Amino acid sequence: MKLKKSDIRSMPKVMIHEHLDCSVRPQTMLELWEKVGFGKCAFPFPSDLISKWQASSKLSGSAQKRARQAVAVQYQDYIADFATESLANYIKAIVDHILPVMQTHEQLVRITKERIDDAVADGIIAMELRFAPQLHTMGGMTLTQVMDAVVEGLKDSPIPVKLIVCTLRHENAEMASKLAALALQYKDVVGVFDLAADEEANPGVLDWWLQEAVKVREQSDYSIKLTIHLNETRAATDGERDTLKKYRIKRIGHGIKDDWPTVLELCPTSNVVTGQVKSYGDHPINRFFNEGKKVTVNTDGTLLTKVQLSDEYYKLNRQFGWTALQFLLCNLNALEASSFSFKQKQALRATLIAEYSALIG
Ligand SMILES: [Zn+2]
């Protein structure tokens, strides 16, 4: 059964794997870069793009709106195309184009608010949003100022949102310890502690992260859960499997290169973009689902993948024939694995079951 895009958008969805810095609106980036100065970007904007953007400021009303939207589409295509060429390019796109405009209180509040607005418009009814606070201190903000800005961005959110603090693989015990303290300080809003970034360069369940992660979980009385980006580019070793088991780490970000029987935060389009699978049809998500694994569907980020969550559902419908039943089960998996409170989960579960039951008939 082919589902309509508009119907998919209105389906309720729970998402547990998306990076804030990979989900900025392209138009917002252009507006922020204009203030910072396009010339300050370490990897240059195409000159025709800047001239079109500048020409749009001479227009007004709906003509300006249309012109700016067109430039934003061109800009998103430009950095997304660049990012898809290699993992190095993907990271360069984030470092040079995205992070420089996420360094002030106002920028972070705005970007967070806009992400929630877009998620709500896309049918998301609860989400966990992840970011690495330490990447937003280049403009002089402290880690707590960064957290305060993101928390302010969430203030009027109509949906429950929990934050995930990401430690990065190329960092060290000292940074992990600072981030652990930060997560505990903000444990009302931080639901999960993660390890992210380049798995090829620093593979495995890194010991310095694990020590801090286990501490955060215990000291938060288990309100803060753990997840780890793993098996995105390489299969797990026996030692890693044993570690995950021993420390009861029940969520894995991506996990496409292994048969690990745990909650999988899958992001199919992202894996195509970074070249981990050849095409959408080659992605193991359908096989994992049919094998009974705890599959969840996520974007990883909306900017470089050019997908909102409903686009991901649309692709699953067209590629693998997924319909409301599969989506309901994946949403229930995400909800169960999430860090929302018992009460929030109860209400969200009731909404999911009621709305999908009507669709399943
Ligand atoms: Zn990720």
Boltz pocket constraint, residues with backbone or C-beta under 6 A from the ligand:
constraints:
  - pocket:
      binder: B
      contacts: [[A, 17], [A, 19], [A, 196], [A, 229], [A, 253], [A, 300]]
      max_distance: 6.0
